[in-house]
Amino acid sequence: MASCLLIALTLAVPARAAAAPGEIVSFPLPAGGEPAGIAVGPEGNLWFTEPGGDRIGRITLAGQVTEYPVPTALSQPFQIALGPDGNMWFTESNAGNVGRITPAGAVTEFNVCGYCRPAGITAGPDGNVWFTLPEGGGRLGSISPSGAVNEFLLSLPPNEPRGIALGPDGNFWVTDTGLVGEEPSIGQITRVTPAGAATAFRVPTPTGNFTPTAIANGPDGALWFAGGIGIGRIDTAGTFTEFPQSFFGGFDAITTGPDGNLWLTGAGPFAAEDSVDRVTTDGHLTTYPIPSGSGGIVTGPDGNLWFTEAGGNIGRISPGAPGPEIVSTQAFVRGNRARLSLFCSGGAPGTSCAGSATLTVRIRRRPPRAHGRSRGQTVQLGSRRYRIANGSEGTVKITLRSRVLNLLPRKREVRVQAVVDTGGTASARRPLALVFPRHR
């Protein structure tokens, strides 16, 4: 056990005006800050980990940042949670440690294993802090405020535990990503009693694209999880509901927002596609793009959502703004118009979604033989303004540009991209099939 009080670095930021619903505000960290996990502290501030800099950070609701170095070099602090003792506890994925930091900044480290890469962490009902150990066979551990460690082997394969949450039934619910590197990956959710008895529930969709990683208590008394391109729900009896998404990337973290919806962070294949995402309990998704790499997310004491950006920011978004979702998986063409179905959700009664709906297509142009391979160019196929009342579904008829239509292959179905925005921060994008009549 190592304990010390270390000198903190404080960064003052100018005061910012209150954000409008759906608006994202970013607070930059000092150079080298790459935050990951985030949690609310006992004094009403937000605490976060910085794996790249081996630091624990704290940010006030006004945006003032203070950083505390972790004694062990290259320890990579990962996830963080408020413990039953009023201190913040965090995992160190590269050192086999669980750390504790007081509100005053005193850091204590406890070694819990060798190379086991501690991951998720949460407070338990027994006064201890519980954490997952993905490496070494798959275990769940607990640590008392004095540093006494107990471990429970999860004897239910595939044994790759990641996220952990204390459920409304008083048990722990753990995500298991399954056989990493295998296809299909067999993900599961495991229920563990405080005594260590485990029951596994296999995720119905056994694919590498829907392996659960993050988990949180939902607003409906169930546990909600996310990972890969899917979002799911499991009640305390073990019954699943899945909401596969067209999101091409993966979800990193999930929490329940003050608006009764689920909020997630998502990492797209490119930095420009990273986002904060809102999902209603019936599965409707709204996307809010963020500047750089996503991480953890939590509801703050001010009623906003706070999240980490791996690019070096702490972000804040205010809930309450309605956002669009693309319901269509196909856009049927009649004459020179394509019909696109949208759904507006997440806003207060009487609000609406309004903006533009656009279809784009990738056109491949064949160059002269001397220049080698064909080159592609994304062009706009058509766009139209729309307005849909909150809680309603509507159809947008997009007029297609004849010049671009003539460049499309003569097929019944052509893959295109739909992009819908609100003229503000909310947006949605989805690949879909543009379906033509049988005779073109």
QUIDAJO-V100437 format. One record per residue. RES is the residue in one letter. PHI is phi as a letter, one per 20 degrees, with the letter a starting at -180 (* if undefined). BURIAL is 1 if it has 24 or more other ideal C-beta (glycine too) atoms within 12 Angstrom, else 0. Layout:
BEGIN
<<RES	PHI	BURIAL> <RES	PHI	BURIAL>>
END
This chain:
BEGIN
<<M	*	0> <A	d	0> <S	b	0> <C	a	0> <L	d	0> <L	d	1> <I	f	0> <A	d	1> <L	d	1> <T	d	0> <L	d	1> <A	e	0> <V	c	0> <P	f	0> <A	f	0> <R	c	0> <A	f	0> <A	g	0> <A	e	1> <A	f	0> <P	g	1> <G	n	1> <E	e	1> <I	d	1> <V	d	1> <S	d	1> <F	d	1> <P	f	1> <L	e	1> <P	g	1> <A	g	0> <G	n	0> <G	f	1> <E	c	1> <P	f	1> <A	c	1> <G	f	1> <I	b	1> <A	b	1> <V	e	1> <G	e	1> <P	f	1> <E	e	0> <G	n	0> <N	e	1> <L	d	1> <W	d	1> <F	b	1> <T	d	1> <E	c	1> <P	g	1> <G	f	1> <G	d	1> <D	l	1> <R	c	1> <I	d	1> <G	d	1> <R	c	1> <I	c	1> <T	f	1> <L	f	1> <A	e	0> <G	n	1> <Q	e	1> <V	d	1> <T	c	1> <E	d	1> <Y	c	1> <P	f	1> <V	e	1> <P	g	1> <T	f	1> <A	f	0> <L	l	0> <S	e	1> <Q	l	1> <P	g	1> <F	d	1> <Q	d	1> <I	b	1> <A	b	1> <L	f	1> <G	e	1> <P	f	1> <D	e	1> <G	n	0> <N	d	1> <M	e	1> <W	d	1> <F	b	1> <T	e	1> <E	d	1> <S	f	1> <N	d	1> <A	c	1> <G	m	1> <N	d	1> <V	d	1> <G	d	1> <R	c	1> <I	c	1> <T	f	1> <P	g	1> <A	e	0> <G	o	1> <A	f	0> <V	d	1> <T	c	1> <E	d	1> <F	c	1> <N	f	1> <V	d	1> <C	a	1> <G	e	0> <Y	e	0> <C	c	1> <R	l	1> <P	g	1> <A	c	1> <G	f	1> <I	b	1> <T	b	1> <A	f	1> <G	d	1> <P	f	0> <D	e	0> <G	n	0> <N	d	1> <V	d	1> <W	d	1> <F	b	1> <T	d	1> <L	c	1> <P	f	1> <E	e	0> <G	m	0> <G	o	0> <G	n	1> <R	c	1> <L	d	1> <G	c	1> <S	c	1> <I	c	1> <S	e	0> <P	g	1> <S	e	0> <G	o	1> <A	f	0> <V	d	1> <N	c	0> <E	c	1> <F	c	1> <L	f	0> <L	e	1> <S	f	0> <L	d	1> <P	f	0> <P	e	1> <N	l	1> <E	c	1> <P	f	1> <R	c	1> <G	e	1> <I	b	1> <A	b	1> <L	e	1> <G	f	1> <P	f	0> <D	e	0> <G	n	0> <N	d	1> <F	e	1> <W	c	1> <V	c	1> <T	e	1> <D	c	1> <T	f	1> <G	n	1> <L	e	0> <V	f	0> <G	n	0> <E	e	0> <E	c	0> <P	e	0> <S	f	1> <I	d	1> <G	e	1> <Q	b	1> <I	d	1> <T	d	1> <R	e	1> <V	c	1> <T	f	1> <P	g	1> <A	e	0> <G	n	1> <A	f	0> <A	d	1> <T	c	1> <A	d	1> <F	c	1> <R	f	1> <V	f	1> <P	g	0> <T	e	1> <P	e	1> <T	c	0> <G	f	1> <N	e	1> <F	c	1> <T	e	1> <P	f	1> <T	c	1> <A	d	1> <I	b	1> <A	b	1> <N	f	1> <G	e	1> <P	f	1> <D	d	0> <G	n	0> <A	d	1> <L	e	1> <W	d	1> <F	c	1> <A	b	1> <G	r	1> <G	l	1> <I	d	1> <G	c	1> <I	c	1> <G	c	1> <R	c	1> <I	c	1> <D	e	0> <T	f	1> <A	e	0> <G	n	1> <T	e	0> <F	e	1> <T	c	1> <E	d	1> <F	c	1> <P	f	1> <Q	d	1> <S	e	1> <F	g	1> <F	e	0> <G	r	1> <G	a	1> <F	e	1> <D	d	1> <A	b	1> <I	b	1> <T	b	1> <T	e	1> <G	e	1> <P	f	1> <D	e	1> <G	n	0> <N	d	1> <L	e	1> <W	c	1> <L	c	1> <T	d	1> <G	c	1> <A	d	1> <G	e	1> <P	f	0> <F	c	0> <A	g	0> <A	f	0> <E	d	1> <D	f	1> <S	b	1> <V	d	1> <D	c	1> <R	d	1> <V	c	1> <T	f	1> <T	f	1> <D	d	0> <G	n	1> <H	e	1> <L	d	1> <T	c	1> <T	d	1> <Y	c	1> <P	f	1> <I	c	1> <P	f	1> <S	b	1> <G	j	1> <S	e	1> <G	b	1> <G	e	1> <I	b	1> <V	b	1> <T	e	1> <G	e	1> <P	f	0> <D	e	1> <G	n	0> <N	d	1> <L	e	1> <W	d	1> <F	b	1> <T	d	1> <E	d	1> <A	g	1> <G	f	1> <G	o	1> <N	c	1> <I	d	1> <G	d	1> <R	c	1> <I	c	1> <S	e	1> <P	f	1> <G	o	1> <A	e	1> <P	f	1> <G	b	1> <P	e	1> <E	c	1> <I	e	1> <V	e	1> <S	f	1> <T	d	0> <Q	c	1> <A	d	1> <F	e	1> <V	e	1> <R	c	0> <G	m	0> <N	d	0> <R	c	1> <A	d	1> <R	e	1> <L	c	1> <S	e	1> <L	c	1> <F	c	1> <C	d	1> <S	b	1> <G	n	1> <G	d	1> <A	f	0> <P	g	0> <G	n	0> <T	e	1> <S	b	1> <C	e	1> <A	b	1> <G	r	1> <S	c	1> <A	d	1> <T	c	1> <L	d	1> <T	c	1> <V	b	1> <R	e	0> <I	d	1> <R	e	0> <R	d	0> <R	e	0> <P	e	0> <P	g	0> <R	g	0> <A	f	0> <H	e	0> <G	n	0> <R	f	0> <S	f	0> <R	d	0> <G	d	0> <Q	b	0> <T	e	0> <V	c	1> <Q	e	1> <L	e	1> <G	r	1> <S	b	1> <R	b	1> <R	f	0> <Y	b	1> <R	b	0> <I	c	1> <A	f	0> <N	g	1> <G	n	0> <S	c	1> <E	d	0> <G	b	1> <T	d	0> <V	d	1> <K	d	1> <I	d	1> <T	f	1> <L	e	1> <R	f	1> <S	f	0> <R	f	0> <V	f	1> <L	g	1> <N	f	0> <L	e	0> <L	f	1> <P	f	0> <R	e	0> <K	d	0> <R	f	0> <E	c	0> <V	c	1> <R	f	1> <V	c	1> <Q	d	1> <A	d	1> <V	c	1> <V	c	1> <D	c	1> <T	d	1> <G	m	0> <G	c	1> <T	e	1> <A	f	1> <S	b	1> <A	b	1> <R	b	1> <R	b	1> <P	f	1> <L	b	1> <A	e	1> <L	e	1> <V	d	0> <F	e	1> <P	f	0> <R	f	0> <H	d	0> <R	d	0>>
END
